[in-house]
Amino acid sequence: MKILFCIVLLLVVKGAIIVTCPKSGYGCVTYGANTIIQTTRTNSLCRNGYYWNNQACMPCKNADIVVGGYYTCSAYYEGTSLTCISGYTLINGVCVQIPLGCTAYGLNQNSDAYVCTACTSDYTLKAGVCINNRYCSSWDDNAVCTSCQTGYFLNWDLKFASISANLNNQSDWINTWQTYYKFPGESFCSVCSQTMANCKSCNSAYTCSQCNDGYYWQQSISSTQLTSSNAQFAGSCVSCLTSGNCSTCQGSSCTQCKTGYYPTKDTTNTVILSCNLCPNGCLTCTSSTFCNDCYASFYKYTDNLCYPLNKCASINTQLTTIPTTPKCSSCIAGYALDPSGTGICYQCGNCDSCTIPSGQQTASLQTSCTTCWDTYYGIKDTNGIVTCKPCTQASDSFLRCQGPVENSSLTGVVPTQCQDGYYLYTLPASGTTQAQVVCVPSNQTQQCVTIVATSATQYTCATCTTQTKLYTNSQCLACDAGLTNTLPQGCTACTGSPTNSIACSACAVNYYFSTGTTTTCTACDVNCLQCAAGPTCTKCAITYYVSGGGCTQCGVANCATCNAQTPSSCQVCLDGYFLSSINTGTVTTSYCLKCPFECATCSAPGQVCNSCISGYVLQNGGCVTLSSANCAEGYTASTLTNQQNPTTQNGCAICKYGFYNFEKRCLQSVQPYAGAVYVPKNIGIGSNPGVSNYETIMYSIFLIIMLLGY
């Protein structure tokens, strides 16, 4: 197999190295640093799917390409365990997307269908499916809504409300369905206010049992007799106050205003005439000049009104004389209180907490950081003021670092993690020279996982990537002629060690291995799979047979296997073809005829499939797509004797979510209108394998309605 090395772009931008790696991460070194500033300082941190080897971040298995998760590891391109991200769960070694409303997702007891076993509060579990309640409060055993939540009424009539007079064809039924259902999976619960404005609770479309807060039911005074056709004129919910904002009514009178409003009453002080908005910042009030309490970001001043806290966590009431510019007794996070007693909070710089050293003049007041942000380091001036600077200011190659402020034993700024494209290395002390921590530029083509110093300025590989090994002169080399030019083309195995040079020890099956002054791999005939000295072919590729030490093509088109004795008589056809023969009485002629496109194999005369190509499943002698069969996985058969592509056998192995497996066929678990489970969601790479397409649900509903005789 061709070894893939990292395609690396090395650019010099202010001395920094920018490393670009393929999505797989395979072959990449010194890549995967987490550059996001953390809430707390950390010495080193890698992205999910990478590990820290004390010198740099390196990729775990399939870094950046695992859908819905990532591998953890402690060695280059290994995968100790697979961790799924939020919204995914681990099933059969794969991170699978969890359906909407589902909290516990996996395979059923028979391991032949995806099911939910627990749902969120706004979903109901029926037959392994989490059904969106859609304002429904109870369901029957068939997952059909039987009662609605408060504020909604059960409206089955809408199911048959046609937009066309003709309901005798599929198109009209689908149009009718789309008219009622704003999107697939919506229930039969209609909101009361849709037919009766400001109605809070109702039993039917025009029977309001309770109006919204601040409204009362006013019966119609029309003399016209009410019928089902004019029921909407029975009455309506009317506001207690024309200006609104009333929360409680007694008859047509308002008895209490909404929270955040205060009442204006008549001269008797008994009847509320209007409800008025409280002053800014007031949670509740009794008038336009008196707040009872304030919102969290406000405080109550001596004038009984609420004002913004601004930068204060608490107010110094003795210092505060102007309510719009409060003086603080403590500050919110990221600010420090002036110790001179001014009550002013000053913002910290590049740090979450700071102080104001005593003796600072107000005109040139400076804050001193106590702990710098992640990826920053502290600098203390002669006045003892600590300011925080980004590590890149010390060096473009630094990502995370520390200095004397963070570590009193240091005399300068040193890295604790380098940028991508660098190794972190500690040069040991030598003579009068102290140990030094440096960032060493990496060379991607050298494939070093860790390095070691040979001098103060020279470094060499200490360990190599998994696709290379350490040979003499500390070189990480791959056993591949395309990557190591000292190897012959076709070499597949090598010898050597850290003290010996790399040498070829074996060749590919379609090469002949020979040794002498130099090791050589001699290519076999272009259609030969195995050969011996000469080279003499001993095994040919499909559609060829061994003849005279070489390979000759079979005499029958699309024939996979034939022999030298009867090269015009095919034994096995290629996948996608079936064997047929015609006997004229004197001679039998073989033919390999084409199967239907989706068939991997078929029987004569080619109308019945025996197995299907990948992505299809066999049903009743024909191949249908996994999606059409509502199948997540088909049964995979072993490859054919001619070693061509894998095929699928009869039936579905695992059904999609929302379907159950009945004799290898996937049938719907609940009624089509029960929930949004049958609607596509985030179709694409990593999609939940348990979702059907929109056309399937539409046609299913049509069939059910027609079978019911409506």
C-alpha positions, -999 to 999 in steps of 0.1 A, spaced: 0 0 0 13 34 -9 22 52 23 6 86 25 28 113 38 16 147 51 13 173 24 28 202 42 29 238 34 59 255 51 56 293 50 77 318 68 55 345 83 74 366 109 95 336 116 65 313 123 59 280 106 23 273 93 16 236 90 -13 223 68 -21 186 71 -47 164 53 -79 156 72 -67 121 82 -37 135 101 -18 103 90 18 111 84 16 145 101 39 155 129 39 184 153 3 192 145 -30 194 165 -23 221 192 -54 235 208 -50 273 202 -83 283 219 -76 304 251 -88 283 281 -106 296 311 -77 285 333 -40 285 324 -25 252 312 10 242 302 0 223 271 -32 212 254 -40 194 222 -72 192 202 -96 163 204 -81 134 184 -45 144 192 -21 136 222 8 154 238 41 135 238 60 161 259 74 177 228 44 184 205 9 174 196 6 143 174 -24 127 157 -43 97 171 -60 72 147 -82 90 120 -76 124 135 -102 150 124 -121 125 102 -141 104 127 -178 114 123 -193 123 156 -163 115 177 -126 112 182 -100 87 193 -78 91 224 -43 77 224 -8 79 240 12 68 209 14 80 173 -17 72 152 -31 47 177 -67 45 189 -70 36 226 -107 44 228 -134 61 207 -151 90 224 -184 103 209 -193 140 210 -226 154 223 -255 142 202 -238 109 192 -236 75 209 -212 46 204 -229 16 187 -208 -13 173 -176 8 174 -191 37 155 -204 71 167 -240 72 156 -262 104 156 -289 103 183 -324 111 169 -343 142 181 -359 137 215 -340 105 222 -318 102 253 -309 65 251 -302 51 216 -289 18 204 -298 -16 188 -328 -36 200 -325 -69 218 -323 -88 184 -296 -63 172 -316 -59 140 -330 -23 143 -321 10 158 -344 20 187 -348 46 215 -353 34 250 -358 68 267 -370 102 255 -369 138 266 -399 153 284 -414 168 252 -413 134 234 -432 101 241 -417 66 237 -438 43 215 -425 11 199 -389 22 202 -396 56 187 -395 90 204 -426 108 191 -427 146 193 -456 154 216 -466 184 194 -490 197 221 -504 162 226 -508 150 263 -518 114 258 -515 87 231 -531 53 224 -512 21 218 -509 29 181 -492 62 188 -522 83 179 -530 114 199 -561 111 221 -560 144 241 -542 177 238 -523 200 262 -539 230 278 -544 257 251 -550 231 223 -579 210 211 -580 177 193 -591 184 158 -594 153 137 -616 171 112 -586 189 98 -573 155 86 -600 154 59 -602 191 51 -596 190 14 -585 219 -8 -600 201 -38 -635 187 -44 -619 155 -59 -602 131 -35 -599 102 -58 -563 105 -67 -530 104 -48 -520 140 -57 -552 154 -40 -546 134 -8 -510 145 -6 -520 181 -11 -546 178 16 -521 163 40 -496 191 33 -523 217 39 -529 206 74 -494 195 84 -471 225 84 -443 199 84 -443 161 85 -449 147 120 -472 175 133 -500 163 155 -538 169 154 -537 194 182 -547 229 171 -540 260 192 -572 275 207 -561 311 198 -560 300 161 -598 300 159 -605 321 191 -582 350 197 -568 352 233 -584 319 243 -563 300 269 -582 267 271 -608 252 249 -627 220 242 -632 225 205 -625 251 178 -652 276 190 -658 266 227 -635 286 249 -635 274 285 -609 300 298 -596 332 283 -560 344 286 -550 364 316 -564 399 313 -594 388 291 -629 376 298 -655 357 277 -682 379 262 -712 360 249 -725 371 215 -758 390 217 -768 381 181 -803 367 177 -791 344 149 -794 307 159 -759 291 163 -751 261 141 -719 242 132 -714 265 103 -715 298 123 -701 286 157 -673 312 155 -699 339 163 -708 324 197 -686 350 215 -651 361 220 -624 368 246 -623 406 253 -596 426 272 -606 439 307 -588 471 298 -586 487 264 -550 496 271 -541 460 280 -515 447 305 -541 434 330 -533 399 345 -566 392 364 -602 400 356 -634 398 375 -661 399 349 -652 428 327 -632 446 354 -594 444 359 -584 435 395 -546 431 391 -520 443 366 -492 422 351 -458 420 368 -438 451 358 -469 473 357 -487 495 383 -524 504 383 -541 538 379 -574 537 398 -605 559 399 -614 584 426 -627 557 448 -594 539 446 -613 506 438 -615 504 400 -584 500 379 -585 523 349 -552 514 333 -520 494 339 -488 514 334 -452 503 328 -429 505 358 -398 527 356 -367 514 340 -350 487 360 -380 480 383 -391 444 387 -422 455 405 -435 489 416 -465 507 431 -462 540 411 -440 558 386 -418 570 415 -416 540 438 -399 506 429 -405 477 453 -375 457 439 -351 458 410 -337 435 383 -304 417 390 -282 443 371 -298 473 389 -298 487 425 -324 507 444 -313 542 453 -326 564 481 -351 580 458 -368 545 455 -359 541 418 -336 515 402 -304 524 384 -277 502 366 -250 487 387 -225 493 359 -191 477 370 -202 473 406 -210 440 422 -222 459 453 -228 496 460 -211 519 485 -241 538 496 -221 564 515 -200 574 485 -229 573 460 -244 608 456 -254 606 419 -275 575 413 -265 572 375 -228 571 385 -227 547 414 -197 541 436 -187 505 443 -178 486 474 -169 456 453 -164 450 415 -176 425 390 -151 399 376 -124 414 355 -123 447 374 -104 459 405 -116 484 432 -95 516 437 -79 512 471 -78 549 477 -116 549 485 -130 565 453 -154 536 448 -143 533 411 -137 499 394 -109 497 369 -107 470 342 -80 444 343 -58 439 313 -55 404 297 -63 387 330 -94 377 349 -83 391 383 -61 420 393 -53 445 421 -44 481 423 -12 485 443 -12 511 470 5 544 461 -8 546 425 -19 580 415 -55 583 402 -45 601 371 -22 573 360 -39 544 377 -27 510 366 -40 475 375 -17 447 383 -26 412 372 -26 384 397 -30 356 370 -26 360 333 -49 345 307 -40 312 290 -14 318 263 -2 350 281 27 356 304 33 383 331 58 412 331 66 430 363 79 466 360 100 485 385 69 496 404 57 461 408 29 464 383 22 431 364 10 433 329 1 403 307 15 399 271 7 372 246 33 344 244 38 351 207 53 385 217 82 366 233 85 344 202 64 336 172 70 299 179 56 300 214 20 290 220 19 287 258 47 300 281 57 312 315 82 337 329 95 349 363 61 361 373 46 326 369 77 307 381 102 326 403 130 302 394 130 315 359 151 344 346 133 348 312 103 337 293 103 300 282 77 280 263 56 252 278 40 244 244 51 254 209 31 264 179 22 237 153 53 229 133 77 230 163 90 205 189 94 216 226 129 206 237 150 212 267 187 216 260 206 202 291 230 224 310 266 223 297 294 239 316 285 274 325 255 273 301 222 267 319 195 244 306 174 261 280 139 253 268 135 260 230 111 255 201 128 235 173 113 237 138 101 204 124 107 189 90 76 170 80 94 148 55 117 134 83 87 119 101 101 124 136 77 119 165 103 129 190 137 145 186 170 145 204 198 171 204 233 162 190 246 197 197 234 231 208 220 237 173 217 203 158 188 178 163 180 143 150 151 119 152 146 98 184 114 80 175 95 77 142 59 76 129 43 42 126 48 40 88 86 46 92 114 32 112 147 45 126 177 34 106 214 44 106 222 81 108 189 85 128 168 86 97 131 78 97 126 59 65 96 42 49 98 7 33 85 22 0 105 29 -31 84 59 -39 95 75 -6 129 60 0 150 62 -32 175 36 -21 149 8 -24 140 -10 -56 105 -5 -71 81 -31 -58 98 -36 -24 73 -45 4 95 -56 33 128 -42 47 156 -50 71 178 -27 90 181 -11 124 192 22 140 228 10 135 223 -4 100 211 9 67 177 1 52 176 -28 27 149 -46 8 140 -81 20 108 -90 0 89 -79 -30 52 -75 -39 34 -106 -53 37 -93 -89 75 -89 -85 103 -115 -85 128 -111 -56 164 -117 -64 197 -110 -45 232 -105 -57 254 -76 -56 222 -56 -51 187 -66 -41 163 -63 -70 126 -66 -75 118 -76 -111 83 -69 -124 62 -98 -136 41 -97 -167 16 -68 -165 -13 -93 -159 7 -116 -137 0 -117 -99 28 -141 -89 59 -151 -107 92 -170 -102 127 -167 -117 127 -159 -153 103 -144 -145 78 -172 -150 42 -165 -141 24 -189 -117 -8 -170 -112 -26 -145 -134 -50 -117 -128 -88 -121 -133 -98 -126 -169 -64 -141 -177 -49 -177 -175 -14 -190 -173 1 -199 -206 37 -206 -215 50 -188 -184 30 -157 -193 -7 -146 -191 -32 -148 -219 -67 -133 -218 -97 -156 -217 -114 -161 -250 -148 -151 -236 -156 -114 -230 -162 -105 -193 -150 -140 -182 -133 -140 -148 -119 -176 -148 -109 -200 -176 -81 -225 -182 -54 -231 -207 -71 -264 -219 -104 -247 -229 -97 -209 -230 -129 -203 -250 -150 -219 -224 -157 -197 -194 -159 -212 -159 -169 -181 -139 -180 -147 -151 -171 -113 -137 -194 -98 -111 -224 -83 -127 -225 -110 -155 -241 -144 -157 -228 -175 -176 -248 -187 -206 -239 -212 -232 -252 -223 -266 -247 -259 -278 -249 -263 -316 -245 -301 -314 -208 -300 -323 -195 -272 -301 -206 -254 -269 -200 -216 -269 -199 -197 -236 -211 -161 -231 -210 -138 -201 -241 -116 -203 -248 -84 -183 -270 -86 -151 -292 -56 -142 -271 -27 -129 -278 -31 -92 -271 -69 -92 -236 -81 -81 -245 -116 -93 -275 -131 -111 -287 -163 -126 -296 -170 -162 -315 -156 -179 -304 -126 -159 -338 -114 -145 -333 -126 -109 -305 -112 -87 -286 -135 -64 -267 -107 -46 -265 -69 -48 -238 -43 -51 -229 -22 -21 -257 2 -12 -285 -22 -23 -303 -50 -6 -319 -81 -21 -357 -84 -18 -379 -108 -38 -352 -114 -63 -346 -77 -70 -321 -52 -56 -334 -20 -40 -315 8 -24 -309 6 14 -328 39 18 -358 26 -2 -359 -5 19 -356 16 51 -325 -4 59 -294 9 77 -272 -22 70 -276 -52 47 -261 -86 52 -226 -86 37 -215 -118 20 -180 -130 16 -163 -121 -17 -167 -143 -47 -142 -170 -56 -128 -146 -82 -120 -121 -54 -140 -92 -67 -162 -67 -48 -181 -77 -16 -218 -82 -22 -250 -81 0 -273 -111 6 -310 -113 9 -328 -90 34 -319 -62 58 -296 -69 88 -303 -37 107 -333 -14 101 -333 24 103 -347 42 133 -385 41 133 -387 7 116 -386 -28 130 -372 -59 113 -397 -85 103 -382 -115 84 -354 -93 71 -378 -66 59 -382 -32 76 -417 -21 85 -428 11 102 -429 10 140 -456 36 144 -482 54 123 -467 78 98 -482 109 113 -471 100 149 -438 118 149 -411 135 129 -390 104 129 -396 97 92 -384 131 81 -348 136 69 -325 153 93 -290 166 85 -287 143 55 -250 138 45 -218 124 59 -225 111 94 -263 112 91 -284 91 114 -288 58 97 -324 56 109 -342 82 88 -363 76 57 -370 100 29 -399 125 25 -414 107 -5 -417 75 14 -437 90 43 -460 109 19 -468 78 -1 -472 57 30 -498 81 44 -517 80 11 -518 42 11 -530 40 47 -558 66 41 -569 48 9 -569 14 27 -590 29 55 -616 38 28 -616 76 33 
